[in-house]
Amino acid sequence: MYQFARLSLCALGVFAFSAVAQETAPTTTPAPTTAAKPAAKPALPKNILARINDRDITIEEFNRRYDQNAQLVPGKSPPKPEVLKNIIYFELATQEARRLKLHQDAALREQFDILLYQALIRRNLQPKIDAIDISEADVKKYYEANPLVRTSHILFLSKPGMTEAEGKELRTRADKVLTEVKGAKKSFEDFARQYSEGPTARTGGDVDWGARQKLLPEYYDAALQLKNVGDLSPLVETPYGLHIIKLTGRRPYSEIDPGYKDFIIRTLRENKGQGLYNEYFEGLQSKAKVAINQDLLK
């Protein structure tokens, strides 16, 4: 509607200008003119959809890139002219970047090298890693050593640059609370709400279910040392401060969801695939000329 109105106004403006011209200009007989013909655009081969300077976009390439765009929003196909416009803009941008010699920039070359490295891994190594057989026994063994645990904690936050005296005071305060918690005159949740300095204080210290890859190593290892639900840890130090940890759950292997089992399978494949990774690159290194100045590593 806006475009139609704008065009209409332009048309009216031309008409009005013509009318004024007719009233003010002397009457003359216009000389016959010949309308200029627009320059004919060179015809493109049948399979070429667009040409940007010396870069041809075939209909096959367009369809492939169109399908990639269509997958971004399932159930909603983008307008083809809009996709083509974006492809043309992309090509214009890359051509202009090369004209400005941006492709010779050291930082960009490093990023491109990273992409090449990732492409090589996907092509030559990832299929072999994905083919590594992981048995149910392998998954269960891993899980038993790295189970999902549910914990609550009371956190005493440390501060960057704490002095020795401040660190000692923090530990004394945490020890005092630990003694009170062991006395069990009120629930752990109440102690957490009263003393914990972390965001979980408002939920009674509940950290919810956690896996090794999601919890701090010191925290997770300390939680694993708690054998029974309800057990309390001694003070545990992490980069955040001092924790009193209570074990509130340990999920048996039979209850883990398929998504977490798939994660374990991927983890085991990556661990076993490290051997394939080392073997592959040792093979490349044996064919290359690699020199190392060991003195600079000391």
C-alpha positions as CSV (number, residue, x, y, z in Angstrom):
1,M,0.0,0.0,0.0
2,Y,2.8,2.4,0.9
3,Q,4.7,1.7,-2.3
4,F,1.5,2.2,-4.4
5,A,0.8,5.5,-2.6
6,R,4.3,6.7,-3.1
7,L,4.2,5.9,-6.8
8,S,0.9,7.5,-7.2
9,L,2.2,10.7,-5.6
10,C,5.2,10.7,-7.9
11,A,2.8,10.3,-10.9
12,L,0.7,13.2,-9.7
13,G,3.8,15.3,-9.2
14,V,4.8,14.7,-12.8
15,F,1.3,15.5,-14.0
16,A,1.2,18.7,-12.0
17,F,4.6,19.8,-13.2
18,S,3.5,19.2,-16.8
19,A,0.3,21.2,-16.3
20,V,2.2,24.2,-14.9
21,A,4.7,23.9,-17.8
22,Q,1.8,24.0,-20.2
23,E,0.4,27.2,-18.6
24,T,3.7,29.1,-18.4
25,A,5.7,27.9,-21.4
26,P,5.1,29.3,-24.9
27,T,3.3,26.9,-27.2
28,T,5.7,25.2,-29.5
29,T,5.6,22.2,-31.7
30,P,7.8,19.5,-30.2
31,A,10.4,18.0,-32.5
32,P,9.9,14.3,-33.1
33,T,12.1,12.2,-30.8
34,T,13.2,8.6,-30.9
35,A,13.0,6.7,-27.6
36,A,16.3,5.3,-26.5
37,K,16.4,1.5,-26.3
38,P,17.8,0.0,-23.0
39,A,21.1,-1.8,-23.4
40,A,20.5,-5.5,-23.9
41,K,21.8,-7.6,-21.1
42,P,24.0,-10.5,-22.2
43,A,22.1,-13.7,-22.2
44,L,23.1,-16.3,-19.6
45,P,23.5,-20.0,-20.3
46,K,20.4,-22.0,-19.5
47,N,21.8,-23.5,-16.3
48,I,23.2,-20.2,-15.0
49,L,20.8,-18.4,-12.7
50,A,22.9,-15.4,-12.0
51,R,26.4,-13.9,-12.7
52,I,28.2,-11.6,-10.3
53,N,31.2,-10.3,-12.2
54,D,33.0,-13.5,-13.1
55,R,31.2,-15.7,-10.6
56,D,28.4,-17.9,-11.9
57,I,25.6,-19.2,-9.7
58,T,24.1,-22.3,-11.3
59,I,20.5,-23.3,-10.7
60,E,21.9,-26.5,-9.0
61,E,23.9,-24.4,-6.5
62,F,21.0,-22.1,-5.9
63,N,18.7,-25.0,-5.2
64,R,21.2,-26.5,-2.7
65,R,21.6,-23.2,-0.9
66,Y,17.9,-22.6,-1.0
67,D,17.3,-25.9,0.7
68,Q,19.8,-25.0,3.4
69,N,18.0,-21.8,4.1
70,A,14.6,-23.6,4.1
71,Q,15.9,-25.9,6.9
72,L,16.6,-23.0,9.2
73,V,12.8,-22.4,9.7
74,P,11.0,-25.8,9.4
75,G,7.6,-25.6,7.7
76,K,8.3,-22.1,6.3
77,S,10.0,-21.8,2.9
78,P,11.7,-18.4,2.3
79,P,10.9,-16.4,-0.9
80,K,13.3,-17.5,-3.7
81,P,14.0,-13.9,-4.8
82,E,15.1,-13.0,-1.2
83,V,17.4,-16.0,-1.0
84,L,18.9,-15.1,-4.4
85,K,19.4,-11.5,-3.2
86,N,21.3,-12.7,-0.1
87,I,23.5,-15.0,-2.2
88,I,24.3,-12.1,-4.5
89,Y,25.1,-9.9,-1.5
90,F,27.3,-12.6,-0.1
91,E,29.2,-12.9,-3.4
92,L,29.6,-9.2,-3.7
93,A,30.9,-9.0,-0.1
94,T,33.5,-11.8,-0.6
95,Q,34.7,-10.2,-3.9
96,E,35.0,-6.8,-2.3
97,A,36.9,-8.3,0.7
98,R,39.4,-9.9,-1.7
99,R,39.7,-6.7,-3.6
100,L,40.7,-5.1,-0.3
101,K,43.0,-8.0,0.3
102,L,41.3,-8.9,3.6
103,H,42.0,-12.6,2.8
104,Q,45.6,-11.9,3.4
105,D,45.0,-10.7,6.9
106,A,46.9,-12.9,9.4
107,A,44.0,-13.2,11.9
108,L,41.6,-14.2,9.2
109,R,44.0,-16.7,7.7
110,E,44.3,-18.3,11.2
111,Q,40.5,-18.6,11.4
112,F,40.5,-20.1,7.9
113,D,43.2,-22.6,9.0
114,I,41.0,-23.6,12.0
115,L,38.1,-24.3,9.6
116,L,40.5,-26.4,7.4
117,Y,41.6,-28.4,10.4
118,Q,38.0,-29.0,11.5
119,A,37.1,-30.1,7.9
120,L,40.0,-32.5,7.8
121,I,39.0,-34.1,11.1
122,R,35.4,-34.5,9.9
123,R,36.5,-36.0,6.6
124,N,39.3,-38.3,7.6
125,L,38.8,-39.1,11.3
126,Q,35.3,-38.6,12.5
127,P,33.8,-41.4,10.4
128,K,36.3,-43.8,12.0
129,I,35.6,-42.5,15.5
130,D,31.8,-42.8,14.9
131,A,32.3,-46.4,13.9
132,I,33.9,-47.4,17.2
133,D,31.7,-50.1,18.9
134,I,30.6,-49.2,22.4
135,S,28.9,-52.0,24.3
136,E,26.2,-51.8,26.9
137,A,28.8,-53.1,29.4
138,D,31.1,-50.2,28.5
139,V,28.3,-47.7,29.1
140,K,27.4,-49.2,32.4
141,K,31.0,-49.4,33.6
142,Y,31.5,-45.7,32.8
143,Y,28.3,-44.7,34.5
144,E,29.1,-46.6,37.7
145,A,32.3,-44.6,38.0
146,N,30.6,-41.3,37.0
147,P,27.0,-41.5,38.3
148,L,24.4,-38.7,38.3
149,V,24.2,-37.3,41.9
150,R,21.9,-34.9,43.5
151,T,23.3,-32.6,46.2
152,S,22.6,-29.6,48.3
153,H,25.3,-27.4,49.7
154,I,26.1,-24.4,51.9
155,L,28.6,-22.1,50.2
156,F,31.0,-19.7,51.9
157,L,32.2,-17.4,49.1
158,S,35.9,-16.5,48.8
159,K,37.0,-13.2,47.4
160,P,39.7,-12.5,44.9
161,G,42.9,-11.4,46.5
162,M,41.9,-12.5,50.0
163,T,44.7,-12.2,52.6
164,E,45.8,-15.2,54.7
165,A,44.0,-13.8,57.7
166,E,40.7,-13.4,55.7
167,G,41.1,-17.0,54.4
168,K,41.6,-18.2,57.9
169,E,38.5,-16.3,59.1
170,L,36.4,-17.8,56.3
171,R,37.4,-21.3,57.2
172,T,36.8,-20.7,60.9
173,R,33.3,-19.5,60.1
174,A,32.6,-22.4,57.8
175,D,33.9,-24.9,60.4
176,K,31.5,-23.4,63.0
177,V,28.5,-23.9,60.7
178,L,29.6,-27.4,59.9
179,T,29.6,-28.2,63.6
180,E,26.1,-26.8,63.9
181,V,24.8,-28.8,60.9
182,K,26.2,-32.0,62.3
183,G,24.3,-31.2,65.5
184,A,21.1,-31.4,63.5
185,K,19.0,-29.0,65.5
186,K,17.3,-27.9,62.3
187,S,17.2,-29.1,58.7
188,F,20.1,-28.7,56.3
189,E,17.7,-26.6,54.1
190,D,17.2,-24.1,56.9
191,F,21.0,-23.9,57.5
192,A,21.5,-23.3,53.8
193,R,18.9,-20.5,53.7
194,Q,20.6,-18.9,56.8
195,Y,24.3,-19.2,56.0
196,S,24.8,-20.0,52.3
197,E,26.2,-17.2,50.2
198,G,25.4,-18.7,46.8
199,P,22.3,-18.4,44.6
200,T,21.0,-21.8,45.8
201,A,20.4,-20.4,49.3
202,R,16.8,-19.5,48.4
203,T,16.1,-23.1,47.4
204,G,17.6,-24.6,50.6
205,G,21.0,-25.2,48.9
206,D,19.6,-27.7,46.3
207,V,21.9,-28.1,43.4
208,D,19.7,-30.5,41.6
209,W,21.0,-33.5,39.6
210,G,24.6,-33.1,38.4
211,A,27.1,-35.1,36.2
212,R,30.8,-35.0,36.2
213,Q,31.0,-32.7,33.1
214,K,28.6,-30.2,34.7
215,L,30.0,-29.9,38.2
216,L,33.3,-28.5,39.5
217,P,35.8,-31.5,39.7
218,E,36.5,-30.9,43.4
219,Y,32.8,-30.7,44.2
220,Y,31.8,-33.8,42.1
221,D,34.7,-35.9,43.5
222,A,33.7,-34.9,47.1
223,A,30.1,-35.8,46.4
224,L,31.2,-39.3,45.1
225,Q,32.9,-39.9,48.4
226,L,29.5,-39.7,50.2
227,K,28.1,-43.3,50.2
228,N,24.6,-42.8,51.5
229,V,21.9,-40.3,50.9
230,G,22.0,-37.8,53.8
231,D,25.8,-38.0,54.3
232,L,27.6,-34.8,54.8
233,S,31.1,-33.9,53.5
234,P,33.8,-32.1,55.4
235,L,34.7,-28.6,54.1
236,V,35.4,-28.8,50.3
237,E,37.4,-26.1,48.7
238,T,36.7,-25.0,45.1
239,P,37.6,-21.8,43.2
240,Y,34.3,-20.3,44.5
241,G,35.0,-20.9,48.2
242,L,34.2,-23.5,50.8
243,H,31.3,-25.9,50.6
244,I,29.4,-28.2,53.0
245,I,27.9,-30.8,50.7
246,K,25.0,-33.1,51.5
247,L,24.2,-36.1,49.2
248,T,20.4,-36.1,48.5
249,G,20.3,-38.7,45.6
250,R,22.2,-41.1,43.4
251,R,20.4,-42.3,40.3
252,P,20.8,-46.0,39.4
253,Y,21.9,-47.0,35.9
254,S,18.5,-48.5,35.1
255,E,16.9,-45.0,35.5
256,I,19.1,-42.9,33.3
257,D,17.4,-41.4,30.2
258,P,18.4,-42.3,26.6
259,G,19.9,-38.8,26.1
260,Y,22.4,-39.2,28.9
261,K,23.3,-42.7,27.6
262,D,24.0,-41.3,24.2
263,F,26.2,-38.7,25.8
264,I,28.2,-41.5,27.5
265,I,28.6,-43.3,24.2
266,R,29.9,-40.2,22.5
267,T,32.3,-39.6,25.4
268,L,33.6,-43.2,25.3
269,R,34.1,-42.9,21.5
270,E,36.0,-39.7,21.9
271,N,38.2,-41.3,24.6
272,K,38.9,-44.4,22.5
273,G,39.2,-42.2,19.4
274,Q,42.1,-40.4,20.9
275,G,44.3,-43.3,19.8
276,L,43.1,-43.0,16.2
277,Y,43.7,-39.2,16.4
278,N,47.3,-39.7,17.6
279,E,48.0,-42.4,15.1
280,Y,46.7,-40.3,12.2
281,F,48.8,-37.2,13.1
282,E,51.9,-39.2,13.9
283,G,51.6,-40.6,10.4
284,L,51.4,-37.1,8.9
285,Q,54.3,-36.0,11.1
286,S,56.5,-38.9,9.9
287,K,56.0,-37.7,6.3
288,A,56.7,-34.0,7.1
289,K,59.8,-32.0,8.1
290,V,59.2,-31.0,11.7
291,A,61.9,-29.4,13.8
292,I,61.5,-28.4,17.5
293,N,63.7,-26.2,19.6
294,Q,63.4,-28.1,22.9
295,D,65.4,-25.5,24.8
296,L,62.6,-22.9,24.4
297,L,60.2,-25.3,26.1
298,K,62.2,-25.4,29.3
